[in-house]
Amino acid sequence: MKEQITYNDFDKVDIRIGTVISVKKNEKARKPSLVVEVDFGSEIGIKQSSAQITHYYNEENLKGKQVIAVCNFPEKNIAGIVSQVLVLGAIDADGKVTLVHPSQKAENGLPIA
């Protein structure tokens, strides 16, 4: 387990629900990755992320899916892609990622508490 944090530490992290609107391969990435564009609603808008989630996900099964992401990290260049959010998932011992998502449809942009 990681070091304990305070509620104030957690409260600094802006975690939101969004809907994947486009998916393509990140051709320049060293490890197989997808570039996903996610709609987080009117307040945040559409953001993109390069994510190593290719084991279970592709354009067909990811487009239209709701995901949960950290929205207030600084932008990061990942293999030529400006990654603006961090899509959250559980990582198993083999490095395979299972995305975290709401159990039912929710409004884009809703904060996670």
N, C-alpha and C positions, 0 to 999 in steps of 0.2 A: 504494500500500500504506500502511496505517496504521502508526503508531509501534510499535516492538517492545515487547512486554510480557514479564514474567518468568513462569515457571511458577507462582509464588506468586500473581500477578495472576489468571491463568487459573483457578487452584484456588479462588478466591473465588466464581466463577460456578457456580451450581447448575443444571445442565442435565439435564433428565429426559425420559423417554419417557412418553407418556400416550395414552389413547384418547378421541377425541371422542365425547361421549354426547348432545349436543344442539347445534343450530345454528339461529339466527334472525337476521333482518336487524336492524342497529342503525339504527332509523328516524330517530334524532336526529342521526346523524353527518353532517358536511358532505360527506365523501367516502364513496362506497359501502363499507359495512363489514358484517361478520358478527360476531355475538356467539356465541362457541363455549364450551361447557363441556367440560372435559377431566378425565378420571379419571386421577390420578397414583398410584393405589394407596393403601394404608392409611396410610402415613407422612405423605403430603402431602394426600391427599384430592382432592376435586373443586374445580377452580379455573376461573374464567372469564377470557376475553380478548376485547377488541374488536379485530378484525383487518381490514385492508384487503386482502382476498384474494378479492374477488368476481369477478375476471376468469376464473379457472379453477375456482372452488369454489362450491358451494351446499349446501343441506341434504342433497340426495340423494347427492352423491358425497363428502361430507365426514364424515357421521355414520358412526361405526364405524372411521374411519381412524386409524391411529396417527400422532402428530406428536411433534416434539421442541420443548421450550420452556425458556426461562430461568424458573426458579421463585423466585428470591430477589430480584427487584426489588421496591421498595415499590409498594403499590397506587397506581393512577392513574385518575382520573375521565376517561373519554373519552366525551363526548356523553351523559352521564347513566349510563354503565355503569362499574362499578368493575372495571377491568382488573387482574387479579392475576398474570398470567404473560405472557410475550412468546413467542408461537409463532414459530418460526424458519423463514425462507424465503429463497430467492435472489430478488433484485429486478433485473429487466432494465432496459434503457435507457428503456422506456416506462412503468416503474413496475409492471409485472405481476409478481406474486409466485408463485413455484413453491415449495410447502412442502417442507421437509426432513423425511424420515421414514425409519424403519428399513427395510432391504431385506427383512426377514422379521419375523414377529410376535415381539414381545418382551413381557416382563412390565411392566405399568404401574409407573412409579416408578423403573425402573432408571436409574442415573446415567450420563451420557455423559462419557467420559474422553478 
